[in-house]
Amino acid sequence: MFFFKQYIDSVPVTYDELHVYADNCGGQNKNHAVSRFFLALTDTGRFKKVKQFFPVVGHSYSPCDRDFAIIKRSLRKCNRLYTIRELTELIIKSSVDRKFIVVEVDEEMILDFQSWWGKYYKRSPISQETKRKPKQQQTSFGISSYYHFEYDTAAKGVCKAMSCINGLVVNTFCLANSTRTPIQPPQNLLYTDIGVPMNPTKLEDIQKTLDYIPDEHKDYYLDIISKSIVANYIDNNV
């Protein structure tokens, strides 16, 4: 979400329509937090229209796919990478014309979108087209089953969803909460001073690899372990 917001903040206000193409990864792109963020952009008037497209797997052939191929060629020539900074430099240098811009994200840049959107929007309302039908014929906002979403400032709080791109069958969902609280952008950080949550198995893997990390790079991993241990200790004792 940080990258979505950072990019949109850089777009001149003269542009009033946004088209977004993404893969179907639920953890990154196709989820309720991202959907409500785009809806908020039209509800607050930042864009008149926002359209989300999720091309069929294997048929997107988008520019970013070609960019990843450029990076992979450089990765194949690289024997080892120990830190994010080394990976950043590799990505930047992988393009002959230096086309890639890399932002190294830290905890102070990651906002809590997951807790934010529930203040303003519902999770799984029934479509306007089926809400008067018998319960077994009603359609709820099952976000994973749609591949095209549209948001329009002329219909605030509303999402139009299609099961295929530019599909003829449209389901209209009123996602806005009845409270009509004025929408404010997220302010709270996702990760606070207590540390960053870490899967115990991943943390154990990092600890096991320490013996193989050169001394000049160990501080990077020790910092991760330190923050994760604090977070897990607090989480387990709440």
Salt bridges, closest charged atoms under 4 A:
ASP9 OD2 - LYS5 NZ 3.09
ASP16 OD2 - LYS48 NZ 3.73
GLU17 OE2 - HIS19 NE2 2.83
ASP67 OD1 - LYS99 NZ 2.92
GLU86 OE2 - HIS217 NE2 3.84
GLU104 OE2 - ARG85 NE 2.74
GLU107 OE2 - LYS227 NZ 2.74
GLU150 OE2 - LYS51 NZ 3.96
GLU150 OE2 - HIS148 NE2 3.03
GLU204 OE2 - LYS208 NZ 3.42
ASP215 OD1 - LYS218 NZ 3.68
ASP223 OD2 - LYS227 NZ 3.59
